[in-house]
């Protein structure tokens, strides 16, 4: 019975810690959003707090992806048909996505 009691206590404690971590993550996210809004209101992308760290807003980045299944199918079809317009057909499958910049905080060592 003692083993079951120990397991129950550990599981219970882990659950409590996970709840505390979740609340801290929510608080952290709120603070990050406040800092981000403040920096944007100042029109700055980098702020340094001496002996504490630096906050930076990264630039948006463009990400290019391709439909792999579509390219494989197209390539097979083009090979069967002897098509020479491969580059044009592949270019039409090109997809672009923009990922938003984010707030990065580096702590001083």
SULMO-V679391 format. One record per run of one state. SS is the DSSP state (h for helix, s for strand, l for the rest). FROM is the first residue (numbers start at 0). LEN is the number of residues. If there is no record, write none. Layout:
# SULMO-V679391
SS|FROM|LEN, SS|FROM|LEN
This chain:
# SULMO-V679391
l|0|1, h|1|41, l|42|3, s|45|4, l|49|3, s|52|5, l|57|3, s|60|6, l|66|1, h|67|14, l|81|4, h|85|7, l|92|1, s|93|6, l|99|3, s|102|5, l|107|2
